[in-house]
Amino acid sequence: MKIMKVIKTLVSTNRIDTMGHRPLLVVAEKEGGTPSVAVDAVGCVPGDWVICVGSSAAREAAGAKDYPSDLTIVGIIDHWAQQD
């Protein structure tokens, strides 16, 4: 699992059918870090610190073993102090 920060929403209306209409968010491990796209399974908003899972855990957390995701948000962190 990784701690990441939600940077912004990502709009992608032209998708393969298996992706459905799950929200996509841009996340990064730290301020100014390399952005990644994650499936939002919990309903977070930009600015939230979140817990992300990857690989097969990401696909299952997104709803199915064949879901095309390698990064899924599985939790919103209530309190956490980022350390540089």
HTML snippet that shows the backbone in 3Dmol.js (N, CA, C, O; Angstrom):
<script src="https://3Dmol.org/build/3Dmol-min.js"></script>
<div id="view" style="width:600px;height:400px;position:relative"></div>
<script>
const pdb = `
ATOM      1  N   MET A   1       0.842  -1.179   0.000  1.00  0.00           N
ATOM      2  CA  MET A   1       0.000   0.000   0.000  1.00  0.00           C
ATOM      3  C   MET A   1       0.884   1.237   0.000  1.00  0.00           C
ATOM      4  O   MET A   1       2.007   1.218   0.502  1.00  0.00           O
ATOM      5  N   LYS A   2       0.359   2.304  -0.569  1.00  0.00           N
ATOM      6  CA  LYS A   2       1.079   3.571  -0.640  1.00  0.00           C
ATOM      7  C   LYS A   2       0.198   4.685  -0.096  1.00  0.00           C
ATOM      8  O   LYS A   2      -1.024   4.662  -0.238  1.00  0.00           O
ATOM      9  N   ILE A   3       0.855   5.669   0.538  1.00  0.00           N
ATOM     10  CA  ILE A   3       0.165   6.896   0.916  1.00  0.00           C
ATOM     11  C   ILE A   3       0.373   7.884  -0.210  1.00  0.00           C
ATOM     12  O   ILE A   3       1.506   8.151  -0.611  1.00  0.00           O
ATOM     13  N   MET A   4      -0.733   8.433  -0.729  1.00  0.00           N
ATOM     14  CA  MET A   4      -0.657   9.379  -1.843  1.00  0.00           C
ATOM     15  C   MET A   4      -1.621  10.527  -1.587  1.00  0.00           C
ATOM     16  O   MET A   4      -2.546  10.422  -0.781  1.00  0.00           O
ATOM     17  N   LYS A   5      -1.382  11.624  -2.293  1.00  0.00           N
ATOM     18  CA  LYS A   5      -2.264  12.786  -2.176  1.00  0.00           C
ATOM     19  C   LYS A   5      -3.032  12.953  -3.484  1.00  0.00           C
ATOM     20  O   LYS A   5      -2.465  12.847  -4.572  1.00  0.00           O
ATOM     21  N   VAL A   6      -4.334  13.216  -3.358  1.00  0.00           N
ATOM     22  CA  VAL A   6      -5.154  13.454  -4.539  1.00  0.00           C
ATOM     23  C   VAL A   6      -4.878  14.872  -5.038  1.00  0.00           C
ATOM     24  O   VAL A   6      -5.053  15.849  -4.309  1.00  0.00           O
ATOM     25  N   ILE A   7      -4.448  14.960  -6.285  1.00  0.00           N
ATOM     26  CA  ILE A   7      -4.106  16.248  -6.880  1.00  0.00           C
ATOM     27  C   ILE A   7      -5.325  16.877  -7.558  1.00  0.00           C
ATOM     28  O   ILE A   7      -5.643  18.042  -7.319  1.00  0.00           O
ATOM     29  N   LYS A   8      -5.995  16.108  -8.391  1.00  0.00           N
ATOM     30  CA  LYS A   8      -7.163  16.633  -9.099  1.00  0.00           C
ATOM     31  C   LYS A   8      -7.956  15.490  -9.723  1.00  0.00           C
ATOM     32  O   LYS A   8      -7.497  14.349  -9.780  1.00  0.00           O
ATOM     33  N   THR A   9      -9.145  15.821 -10.186  1.00  0.00           N
ATOM     34  CA  THR A   9      -9.957  14.832 -10.887  1.00  0.00           C
ATOM     35  C   THR A   9      -9.431  14.678 -12.311  1.00  0.00           C
ATOM     36  O   THR A   9      -8.742  15.556 -12.832  1.00  0.00           O
ATOM     37  N   LEU A  10      -9.765  13.566 -12.922  1.00  0.00           N
ATOM     38  CA  LEU A  10      -9.375  13.305 -14.306  1.00  0.00           C
ATOM     39  C   LEU A  10     -10.628  12.905 -15.071  1.00  0.00           C
ATOM     40  O   LEU A  10     -11.313  11.955 -14.692  1.00  0.00           O
ATOM     41  N   VAL A  11     -10.926  13.621 -16.137  1.00  0.00           N
ATOM     42  CA  VAL A  11     -12.106  13.328 -16.948  1.00  0.00           C
ATOM     43  C   VAL A  11     -11.679  12.509 -18.154  1.00  0.00           C
ATOM     44  O   VAL A  11     -10.817  12.928 -18.927  1.00  0.00           O
ATOM     45  N   SER A  12     -12.281  11.348 -18.310  1.00  0.00           N
ATOM     46  CA  SER A  12     -12.030  10.477 -19.447  1.00  0.00           C
ATOM     47  C   SER A  12     -13.358   9.825 -19.819  1.00  0.00           C
ATOM     48  O   SER A  12     -13.756   8.829 -19.216  1.00  0.00           O
ATOM     49  N   THR A  13     -14.037  10.384 -20.804  1.00  0.00           N
ATOM     50  CA  THR A  13     -15.364   9.874 -21.162  1.00  0.00           C
ATOM     51  C   THR A  13     -15.315   8.768 -22.200  1.00  0.00           C
ATOM     52  O   THR A  13     -16.270   8.000 -22.317  1.00  0.00           O
ATOM     53  N   ASN A  14     -14.239   8.665 -22.951  1.00  0.00           N
ATOM     54  CA  ASN A  14     -14.117   7.631 -23.972  1.00  0.00           C
ATOM     55  C   ASN A  14     -13.246   6.511 -23.416  1.00  0.00           C
ATOM     56  O   ASN A  14     -12.019   6.585 -23.475  1.00  0.00           O
ATOM     57  N   ARG A  15     -13.891   5.462 -22.870  1.00  0.00           N
ATOM     58  CA  ARG A  15     -13.193   4.376 -22.180  1.00  0.00           C
ATOM     59  C   ARG A  15     -13.619   3.024 -22.737  1.00  0.00           C
ATOM     60  O   ARG A  15     -14.631   2.911 -23.428  1.00  0.00           O
ATOM     61  N   ILE A  16     -12.836   2.015 -22.426  1.00  0.00           N
ATOM     62  CA  ILE A  16     -13.270   0.658 -22.746  1.00  0.00           C
ATOM     63  C   ILE A  16     -14.415   0.299 -21.803  1.00  0.00           C
ATOM     64  O   ILE A  16     -14.509   0.835 -20.698  1.00  0.00           O
ATOM     65  N   ASP A  17     -15.283  -0.608 -22.241  1.00  0.00           N
ATOM     66  CA  ASP A  17     -16.487  -0.946 -21.475  1.00  0.00           C
ATOM     67  C   ASP A  17     -16.197  -1.464 -20.074  1.00  0.00           C
ATOM     68  O   ASP A  17     -16.941  -1.165 -19.140  1.00  0.00           O
ATOM     69  N   THR A  18     -15.131  -2.234 -19.913  1.00  0.00           N
ATOM     70  CA  THR A  18     -14.855  -2.838 -18.607  1.00  0.00           C
ATOM     71  C   THR A  18     -14.487  -1.813 -17.536  1.00  0.00           C
ATOM     72  O   THR A  18     -14.516  -2.131 -16.347  1.00  0.00           O
ATOM     73  N   MET A  19     -14.139  -0.584 -17.937  1.00  0.00           N
ATOM     74  CA  MET A  19     -13.825   0.449 -16.938  1.00  0.00           C
ATOM     75  C   MET A  19     -15.072   1.043 -16.301  1.00  0.00           C
ATOM     76  O   MET A  19     -14.998   1.640 -15.227  1.00  0.00           O
ATOM     77  N   GLY A  20     -16.211   0.884 -16.952  1.00  0.00           N
ATOM     78  CA  GLY A  20     -17.442   1.440 -16.404  1.00  0.00           C
ATOM     79  C   GLY A  20     -17.321   2.940 -16.216  1.00  0.00           C
ATOM     80  O   GLY A  20     -16.672   3.627 -17.005  1.00  0.00           O
ATOM     81  N   HIS A  21     -17.956   3.443 -15.159  1.00  0.00           N
ATOM     82  CA  HIS A  21     -17.960   4.887 -14.910  1.00  0.00           C
ATOM     83  C   HIS A  21     -17.285   5.236 -13.585  1.00  0.00           C
ATOM     84  O   HIS A  21     -17.609   6.253 -12.972  1.00  0.00           O
ATOM     85  N   ARG A  22     -16.361   4.407 -13.147  1.00  0.00           N
ATOM     86  CA  ARG A  22     -15.624   4.698 -11.908  1.00  0.00           C
ATOM     87  C   ARG A  22     -14.848   6.004 -12.060  1.00  0.00           C
ATOM     88  O   ARG A  22     -14.236   6.245 -13.101  1.00  0.00           O
ATOM     89  N   PRO A  23     -14.870   6.853 -11.017  1.00  0.00           N
ATOM     90  CA  PRO A  23     -14.108   8.099 -11.086  1.00  0.00           C
ATOM     91  C   PRO A  23     -12.599   7.835 -11.117  1.00  0.00           C
ATOM     92  O   PRO A  23     -12.097   6.904 -10.487  1.00  0.00           O
ATOM     93  N   LEU A  24     -11.906   8.674 -11.860  1.00  0.00           N
ATOM     94  CA  LEU A  24     -10.448   8.604 -11.935  1.00  0.00           C
ATOM     95  C   LEU A  24      -9.869   9.873 -11.324  1.00  0.00           C
ATOM     96  O   LEU A  24     -10.403  10.966 -11.515  1.00  0.00           O
ATOM     97  N   LEU A  25      -8.784   9.720 -10.597  1.00  0.00           N
ATOM     98  CA  LEU A  25      -8.140  10.864  -9.954  1.00  0.00           C
ATOM     99  C   LEU A  25      -6.648  10.836 -10.237  1.00  0.00           C
ATOM    100  O   LEU A  25      -6.052   9.773 -10.409  1.00  0.00           O
ATOM    101  N   VAL A  26      -6.050  12.034 -10.282  1.00  0.00           N
ATOM    102  CA  VAL A  26      -4.596  12.142 -10.395  1.00  0.00           C
ATOM    103  C   VAL A  26      -4.048  12.203  -8.972  1.00  0.00           C
ATOM    104  O   VAL A  26      -4.476  13.032  -8.168  1.00  0.00           O
ATOM    105  N   VAL A  27      -3.095  11.316  -8.669  1.00  0.00           N
ATOM    106  CA  VAL A  27      -2.497  11.264  -7.334  1.00  0.00           C
ATOM    107  C   VAL A  27      -0.972  11.319  -7.469  1.00  0.00           C
ATOM    108  O   VAL A  27      -0.417  11.034  -8.530  1.00  0.00           O
ATOM    109  N   ALA A  28      -0.314  11.689  -6.375  1.00  0.00           N
ATOM    110  CA  ALA A  28       1.153  11.690  -6.336  1.00  0.00           C
ATOM    111  C   ALA A  28       1.587  11.326  -4.922  1.00  0.00           C
ATOM    112  O   ALA A  28       0.862  11.568  -3.957  1.00  0.00           O
ATOM    113  N   GLU A  29       2.781  10.740  -4.810  1.00  0.00           N
ATOM    114  CA  GLU A  29       3.269  10.329  -3.496  1.00  0.00           C
ATOM    115  C   GLU A  29       3.688  11.508  -2.636  1.00  0.00           C
ATOM    116  O   GLU A  29       3.724  11.397  -1.410  1.00  0.00           O
ATOM    117  N   LYS A  30       4.011  12.654  -3.268  1.00  0.00           N
ATOM    118  CA  LYS A  30       4.382  13.854  -2.523  1.00  0.00           C
ATOM    119  C   LYS A  30       4.099  15.072  -3.387  1.00  0.00           C
ATOM    120  O   LYS A  30       3.874  14.949  -4.590  1.00  0.00           O
ATOM    121  N   GLU A  31       4.111  16.235  -2.778  1.00  0.00           N
ATOM    122  CA  GLU A  31       3.894  17.479  -3.511  1.00  0.00           C
ATOM    123  C   GLU A  31       4.924  17.579  -4.627  1.00  0.00           C
ATOM    124  O   GLU A  31       6.121  17.448  -4.373  1.00  0.00           O
ATOM    125  N   GLY A  32       4.478  17.808  -5.855  1.00  0.00           N
ATOM    126  CA  GLY A  32       5.387  17.932  -6.986  1.00  0.00           C
ATOM    127  C   GLY A  32       5.926  16.608  -7.487  1.00  0.00           C
ATOM    128  O   GLY A  32       6.774  16.593  -8.380  1.00  0.00           O
ATOM    129  N   GLY A  33       5.460  15.490  -6.937  1.00  0.00           N
ATOM    130  CA  GLY A  33       5.927  14.163  -7.347  1.00  0.00           C
ATOM    131  C   GLY A  33       5.326  13.749  -8.685  1.00  0.00           C
ATOM    132  O   GLY A  33       4.470  14.435  -9.243  1.00  0.00           O
ATOM    133  N   THR A  34       5.788  12.631  -9.173  1.00  0.00           N
ATOM    134  CA  THR A  34       5.298  12.093 -10.438  1.00  0.00           C
ATOM    135  C   THR A  34       3.826  11.730 -10.318  1.00  0.00           C
ATOM    136  O   THR A  34       3.450  10.963  -9.432  1.00  0.00           O
ATOM    137  N   PRO A  35       2.986  12.271 -11.196  1.00  0.00           N
ATOM    138  CA  PRO A  35       1.555  11.968 -11.096  1.00  0.00           C
ATOM    139  C   PRO A  35       1.228  10.567 -11.614  1.00  0.00           C
ATOM    140  O   PRO A  35       1.871  10.057 -12.531  1.00  0.00           O
ATOM    141  N   SER A  36       0.218   9.967 -11.005  1.00  0.00           N
ATOM    142  CA  SER A  36      -0.316   8.677 -11.432  1.00  0.00           C
ATOM    143  C   SER A  36      -1.830   8.794 -11.471  1.00  0.00           C
ATOM    144  O   SER A  36      -2.414   9.677 -10.843  1.00  0.00           O
ATOM    145  N   VAL A  37      -2.458   7.895 -12.215  1.00  0.00           N
ATOM    146  CA  VAL A  37      -3.919   7.856 -12.270  1.00  0.00           C
ATOM    147  C   VAL A  37      -4.410   6.705 -11.410  1.00  0.00           C
ATOM    148  O   VAL A  37      -3.922   5.581 -11.523  1.00  0.00           O
ATOM    149  N   ALA A  38      -5.385   6.995 -10.543  1.00  0.00           N
ATOM    150  CA  ALA A  38      -5.940   5.965  -9.667  1.00  0.00           C
ATOM    151  C   ALA A  38      -7.454   5.929  -9.804  1.00  0.00           C
ATOM    152  O   ALA A  38      -8.099   6.954 -10.027  1.00  0.00           O
ATOM    153  N   VAL A  39      -8.004   4.739  -9.668  1.00  0.00           N
ATOM    154  CA  VAL A  39      -9.456   4.568  -9.605  1.00  0.00           C
ATOM    155  C   VAL A  39      -9.902   4.909  -8.190  1.00  0.00           C
ATOM    156  O   VAL A  39      -9.314   4.436  -7.217  1.00  0.00           O
ATOM    157  N   ASP A  40     -10.942   5.730  -8.075  1.00  0.00           N
ATOM    158  CA  ASP A  40     -11.452   6.122  -6.758  1.00  0.00           C
ATOM    159  C   ASP A  40     -12.581   5.182  -6.346  1.00  0.00           C
ATOM    160  O   ASP A  40     -13.677   5.239  -6.904  1.00  0.00           O
ATOM    161  N   ALA A  41     -12.310   4.315  -5.369  1.00  0.00           N
ATOM    162  CA  ALA A  41     -13.323   3.364  -4.896  1.00  0.00           C
ATOM    163  C   ALA A  41     -14.004   3.842  -3.623  1.00  0.00           C
ATOM    164  O   ALA A  41     -14.882   3.154  -3.101  1.00  0.00           O
ATOM    165  N   VAL A  42     -13.613   5.021  -3.105  1.00  0.00           N
ATOM    166  CA  VAL A  42     -14.141   5.439  -1.803  1.00  0.00           C
ATOM    167  C   VAL A  42     -14.776   6.827  -1.785  1.00  0.00           C
ATOM    168  O   VAL A  42     -15.434   7.172  -0.803  1.00  0.00           O
ATOM    169  N   GLY A  43     -14.607   7.628  -2.822  1.00  0.00           N
ATOM    170  CA  GLY A  43     -15.228   8.952  -2.851  1.00  0.00           C
ATOM    171  C   GLY A  43     -14.391  10.051  -2.234  1.00  0.00           C
ATOM    172  O   GLY A  43     -14.875  10.768  -1.358  1.00  0.00           O
ATOM    173  N   CYS A  44     -13.161  10.203  -2.659  1.00  0.00           N
ATOM    174  CA  CYS A  44     -12.305  11.261  -2.113  1.00  0.00           C
ATOM    175  C   CYS A  44     -12.310  12.489  -3.012  1.00  0.00           C
ATOM    176  O   CYS A  44     -12.844  12.468  -4.121  1.00  0.00           O
ATOM    177  N   VAL A  45     -11.711  13.544  -2.514  1.00  0.00           N
ATOM    178  CA  VAL A  45     -11.677  14.818  -3.232  1.00  0.00           C
ATOM    179  C   VAL A  45     -10.239  15.314  -3.299  1.00  0.00           C
ATOM    180  O   VAL A  45      -9.398  14.874  -2.515  1.00  0.00           O
ATOM    181  N   PRO A  46      -9.942  16.237  -4.235  1.00  0.00           N
ATOM    182  CA  PRO A  46      -8.590  16.793  -4.308  1.00  0.00           C
ATOM    183  C   PRO A  46      -8.169  17.366  -2.950  1.00  0.00           C
ATOM    184  O   PRO A  46      -8.944  18.034  -2.266  1.00  0.00           O
ATOM    185  N   GLY A  47      -6.927  17.083  -2.587  1.00  0.00           N
ATOM    186  CA  GLY A  47      -6.394  17.525  -1.308  1.00  0.00           C
ATOM    187  C   GLY A  47      -6.372  16.426  -0.255  1.00  0.00           C
ATOM    188  O   GLY A  47      -5.625  16.523   0.719  1.00  0.00           O
ATOM    189  N   ASP A  48      -7.183  15.375  -0.433  1.00  0.00           N
ATOM    190  CA  ASP A  48      -7.200  14.255   0.512  1.00  0.00           C
ATOM    191  C   ASP A  48      -5.898  13.461   0.418  1.00  0.00           C
ATOM    192  O   ASP A  48      -5.359  13.270  -0.672  1.00  0.00           O
ATOM    193  N   TRP A  49      -5.402  13.004   1.553  1.00  0.00           N
ATOM    194  CA  TRP A  49      -4.354  11.987   1.590  1.00  0.00           C
ATOM    195  C   TRP A  49      -5.064  10.652   1.624  1.00  0.00           C
ATOM    196  O   TRP A  49      -6.016  10.469   2.382  1.00  0.00           O
ATOM    197  N   VAL A  50      -4.605   9.715   0.803  1.00  0.00           N
ATOM    198  CA  VAL A  50      -5.333   8.461   0.631  1.00  0.00           C
ATOM    199  C   VAL A  50      -4.394   7.261   0.693  1.00  0.00           C
ATOM    200  O   VAL A  50      -3.175   7.397   0.594  1.00  0.00           O
ATOM    201  N   ILE A  51      -4.992   6.090   0.856  1.00  0.00           N
ATOM    202  CA  ILE A  51      -4.266   4.825   0.815  1.00  0.00           C
ATOM    203  C   ILE A  51      -4.568   4.173  -0.529  1.00  0.00           C
ATOM    204  O   ILE A  51      -5.730   3.992  -0.894  1.00  0.00           O
ATOM    205  N   CYS A  52      -3.511   3.822  -1.260  1.00  0.00           N
ATOM    206  CA  CYS A  52      -3.668   3.207  -2.576  1.00  0.00           C
ATOM    207  C   CYS A  52      -3.065   1.809  -2.574  1.00  0.00           C
ATOM    208  O   CYS A  52      -2.067   1.545  -1.902  1.00  0.00           O
ATOM    209  N   VAL A  53      -3.684   0.927  -3.333  1.00  0.00           N
ATOM    210  CA  VAL A  53      -3.136  -0.406  -3.549  1.00  0.00           C
ATOM    211  C   VAL A  53      -2.875  -0.586  -5.032  1.00  0.00           C
ATOM    212  O   VAL A  53      -3.512   0.044  -5.877  1.00  0.00           O
ATOM    213  N   GLY A  54      -1.926  -1.457  -5.327  1.00  0.00           N
ATOM    214  CA  GLY A  54      -1.568  -1.699  -6.719  1.00  0.00           C
ATOM    215  C   GLY A  54      -1.731  -3.149  -7.099  1.00  0.00           C
ATOM    216  O   GLY A  54      -2.125  -3.988  -6.290  1.00  0.00           O
ATOM    217  N   SER A  55      -1.417  -3.424  -8.356  1.00  0.00           N
ATOM    218  CA  SER A  55      -1.380  -4.778  -8.893  1.00  0.00           C
ATOM    219  C   SER A  55      -2.750  -5.466  -8.795  1.00  0.00           C
ATOM    220  O   SER A  55      -3.778  -4.834  -9.040  1.00  0.00           O
ATOM    221  N   SER A  56      -2.768  -6.755  -8.438  1.00  0.00           N
ATOM    222  CA  SER A  56      -4.037  -7.485  -8.407  1.00  0.00           C
ATOM    223  C   SER A  56      -4.957  -6.957  -7.307  1.00  0.00           C
ATOM    224  O   SER A  56      -6.178  -7.042  -7.436  1.00  0.00           O
ATOM    225  N   ALA A  57      -4.390  -6.414  -6.228  1.00  0.00           N
ATOM    226  CA  ALA A  57      -5.222  -5.822  -5.170  1.00  0.00           C
ATOM    227  C   ALA A  57      -5.981  -4.617  -5.716  1.00  0.00           C
ATOM    228  O   ALA A  57      -7.116  -4.361  -5.313  1.00  0.00           O
ATOM    229  N   ALA A  58      -5.364  -3.883  -6.622  1.00  0.00           N
ATOM    230  CA  ALA A  58      -6.020  -2.716  -7.229  1.00  0.00           C
ATOM    231  C   ALA A  58      -7.208  -3.151  -8.081  1.00  0.00           C
ATOM    232  O   ALA A  58      -8.261  -2.512  -8.063  1.00  0.00           O
ATOM    233  N   ARG A  59      -7.037  -4.227  -8.816  1.00  0.00           N
ATOM    234  CA  ARG A  59      -8.136  -4.708  -9.668  1.00  0.00           C
ATOM    235  C   ARG A  59      -9.303  -5.205  -8.816  1.00  0.00           C
ATOM    236  O   ARG A  59     -10.459  -4.894  -9.101  1.00  0.00           O
ATOM    237  N   GLU A  60      -9.004  -5.969  -7.781  1.00  0.00           N
ATOM    238  CA  GLU A  60     -10.083  -6.460  -6.918  1.00  0.00           C
ATOM    239  C   GLU A  60     -10.770  -5.332  -6.170  1.00  0.00           C
ATOM    240  O   GLU A  60     -11.988  -5.351  -5.995  1.00  0.00           O
ATOM    241  N   ALA A  61      -9.990  -4.341  -5.724  1.00  0.00           N
ATOM    242  CA  ALA A  61     -10.580  -3.205  -5.003  1.00  0.00           C
ATOM    243  C   ALA A  61     -11.454  -2.357  -5.921  1.00  0.00           C
ATOM    244  O   ALA A  61     -12.389  -1.700  -5.461  1.00  0.00           O
ATOM    245  N   ALA A  62     -11.153  -2.370  -7.210  1.00  0.00           N
ATOM    246  CA  ALA A  62     -11.945  -1.617  -8.173  1.00  0.00           C
ATOM    247  C   ALA A  62     -13.232  -2.347  -8.533  1.00  0.00           C
ATOM    248  O   ALA A  62     -14.104  -1.774  -9.186  1.00  0.00           O
ATOM    249  N   GLY A  63     -13.362  -3.598  -8.119  1.00  0.00           N
ATOM    250  CA  GLY A  63     -14.626  -4.280  -8.313  1.00  0.00           C
ATOM    251  C   GLY A  63     -14.587  -5.626  -8.993  1.00  0.00           C
ATOM    252  O   GLY A  63     -15.562  -6.373  -8.916  1.00  0.00           O
ATOM    253  N   ALA A  64     -13.480  -5.971  -9.667  1.00  0.00           N
ATOM    254  CA  ALA A  64     -13.411  -7.257 -10.351  1.00  0.00           C
ATOM    255  C   ALA A  64     -11.961  -7.608 -10.652  1.00  0.00           C
ATOM    256  O   ALA A  64     -11.122  -6.725 -10.832  1.00  0.00           O
ATOM    257  N   LYS A  65     -11.676  -8.893 -10.705  1.00  0.00           N
ATOM    258  CA  LYS A  65     -10.309  -9.338 -10.976  1.00  0.00           C
ATOM    259  C   LYS A  65      -9.828  -8.927 -12.368  1.00  0.00           C
ATOM    260  O   LYS A  65      -8.624  -8.827 -12.606  1.00  0.00           O
ATOM    261  N   ASP A  66     -10.767  -8.689 -13.283  1.00  0.00           N
ATOM    262  CA  ASP A  66     -10.353  -8.305 -14.634  1.00  0.00           C
ATOM    263  C   ASP A  66     -10.494  -6.800 -14.892  1.00  0.00           C
ATOM    264  O   ASP A  66     -10.396  -6.351 -16.034  1.00  0.00           O
ATOM    265  N   TYR A  67     -10.724  -6.027 -13.830  1.00  0.00           N
ATOM    266  CA  TYR A  67     -10.838  -4.574 -14.004  1.00  0.00           C
ATOM    267  C   TYR A  67      -9.469  -4.013 -14.402  1.00  0.00           C
ATOM    268  O   TYR A  67      -8.461  -4.366 -13.789  1.00  0.00           O
ATOM    269  N   PRO A  68      -9.418  -3.151 -15.413  1.00  0.00           N
ATOM    270  CA  PRO A  68      -8.128  -2.664 -15.919  1.00  0.00           C
ATOM    271  C   PRO A  68      -7.531  -1.523 -15.082  1.00  0.00           C
ATOM    272  O   PRO A  68      -7.452  -0.386 -15.547  1.00  0.00           O
ATOM    273  N   SER A  69      -7.118  -1.827 -13.863  1.00  0.00           N
ATOM    274  CA  SER A  69      -6.492  -0.829 -12.999  1.00  0.00           C
ATOM    275  C   SER A  69      -5.245  -1.409 -12.344  1.00  0.00           C
ATOM    276  O   SER A  69      -5.221  -2.581 -11.967  1.00  0.00           O
ATOM    277  N   ASP A  70      -4.222  -0.594 -12.213  1.00  0.00           N
ATOM    278  CA  ASP A  70      -3.060  -1.016 -11.435  1.00  0.00           C
ATOM    279  C   ASP A  70      -2.823  -0.080 -10.254  1.00  0.00           C
ATOM    280  O   ASP A  70      -1.786  -0.149  -9.595  1.00  0.00           O
ATOM    281  N   LEU A  71      -3.813   0.811  -9.987  1.00  0.00           N
ATOM    282  CA  LEU A  71      -3.735   1.679  -8.814  1.00  0.00           C
ATOM    283  C   LEU A  71      -5.161   2.068  -8.421  1.00  0.00           C
ATOM    284  O   LEU A  71      -5.873   2.698  -9.202  1.00  0.00           O
ATOM    285  N   THR A  72      -5.571   1.695  -7.220  1.00  0.00           N
ATOM    286  CA  THR A  72      -6.925   1.988  -6.742  1.00  0.00           C
ATOM    287  C   THR A  72      -6.852   2.576  -5.339  1.00  0.00           C
ATOM    288  O   THR A  72      -6.105   2.092  -4.488  1.00  0.00           O
ATOM    289  N   ILE A  73      -7.632   3.620  -5.111  1.00  0.00           N
ATOM    290  CA  ILE A  73      -7.713   4.249  -3.797  1.00  0.00           C
ATOM    291  C   ILE A  73      -8.687   3.437  -2.949  1.00  0.00           C
ATOM    292  O   ILE A  73      -9.836   3.224  -3.336  1.00  0.00           O
ATOM    293  N   VAL A  74      -8.208   2.983  -1.774  1.00  0.00           N
ATOM    294  CA  VAL A  74      -9.042   2.125  -0.920  1.00  0.00           C
ATOM    295  C   VAL A  74      -9.375   2.766   0.424  1.00  0.00           C
ATOM    296  O   VAL A  74     -10.156   2.205   1.193  1.00  0.00           O
ATOM    297  N   GLY A  75      -8.795   3.938   0.723  1.00  0.00           N
ATOM    298  CA  GLY A  75      -9.096   4.582   1.993  1.00  0.00           C
ATOM    299  C   GLY A  75      -8.685   6.034   2.011  1.00  0.00           C
ATOM    300  O   GLY A  75      -7.730   6.428   1.341  1.00  0.00           O
ATOM    301  N   ILE A  76      -9.406   6.830   2.778  1.00  0.00           N
ATOM    302  CA  ILE A  76      -9.071   8.241   2.976  1.00  0.00           C
ATOM    303  C   ILE A  76      -8.456   8.359   4.363  1.00  0.00           C
ATOM    304  O   ILE A  76      -9.026   7.885   5.345  1.00  0.00           O
ATOM    305  N   ILE A  77      -7.296   8.989   4.438  1.00  0.00           N
ATOM    306  CA  ILE A  77      -6.601   9.138   5.716  1.00  0.00           C
ATOM    307  C   ILE A  77      -7.203  10.324   6.465  1.00  0.00           C
ATOM    308  O   ILE A  77      -7.252  11.437   5.942  1.00  0.00           O
ATOM    309  N   ASP A  78      -7.660  10.080   7.690  1.00  0.00           N
ATOM    310  CA  ASP A  78      -8.283  11.144   8.487  1.00  0.00           C
ATOM    311  C   ASP A  78      -7.258  12.134   9.015  1.00  0.00           C
ATOM    312  O   ASP A  78      -7.504  13.340   9.038  1.00  0.00           O
ATOM    313  N   HIS A  79      -6.118  11.628   9.437  1.00  0.00           N
ATOM    314  CA  HIS A  79      -5.086  12.518   9.976  1.00  0.00           C
ATOM    315  C   HIS A  79      -3.728  11.913   9.696  1.00  0.00           C
ATOM    316  O   HIS A  79      -3.477  10.745   9.991  1.00  0.00           O
ATOM    317  N   TRP A  80      -2.859  12.722   9.124  1.00  0.00           N
ATOM    318  CA  TRP A  80      -1.512  12.250   8.823  1.00  0.00           C
ATOM    319  C   TRP A  80      -0.634  13.461   8.565  1.00  0.00           C
ATOM    320  O   TRP A  80      -1.028  14.375   7.841  1.00  0.00           O
ATOM    321  N   ALA A  81       0.541  13.470   9.150  1.00  0.00           N
ATOM    322  CA  ALA A  81       1.481  14.571   8.935  1.00  0.00           C
ATOM    323  C   ALA A  81       2.550  14.106   7.960  1.00  0.00           C
ATOM    324  O   ALA A  81       3.332  13.202   8.256  1.00  0.00           O
ATOM    325  N   GLN A  82       2.571  14.739   6.787  1.00  0.00           N
ATOM    326  CA  GLN A  82       3.556  14.383   5.770  1.00  0.00           C
ATOM    327  C   GLN A  82       4.953  14.725   6.261  1.00  0.00           C
ATOM    328  O   GLN A  82       5.189  15.798   6.816  1.00  0.00           O
ATOM    329  N   GLN A  83       5.877  13.789   6.047  1.00  0.00           N
ATOM    330  CA  GLN A  83       7.274  14.042   6.387  1.00  0.00           C
ATOM    331  C   GLN A  83       8.067  14.088   5.103  1.00  0.00           C
ATOM    332  O   GLN A  83       7.899  13.225   4.242  1.00  0.00           O
ATOM    333  N   ASP A  84       8.927  15.078   4.957  1.00  0.00           N
ATOM    334  CA  ASP A  84       9.742  15.208   3.738  1.00  0.00           C
ATOM    335  C   ASP A  84      11.020  14.411   3.830  1.00  0.00           C
ATOM    336  O   ASP A  84      11.818  14.411   2.893  1.00  0.00           O
TER     337      ASP A  84
END
`;
const viewer = $3Dmol.createViewer("view");
viewer.addModel(pdb, "pdb");
viewer.setStyle({}, {cartoon: {color: "spectrum"}});
viewer.zoomTo();
viewer.render();
</script>
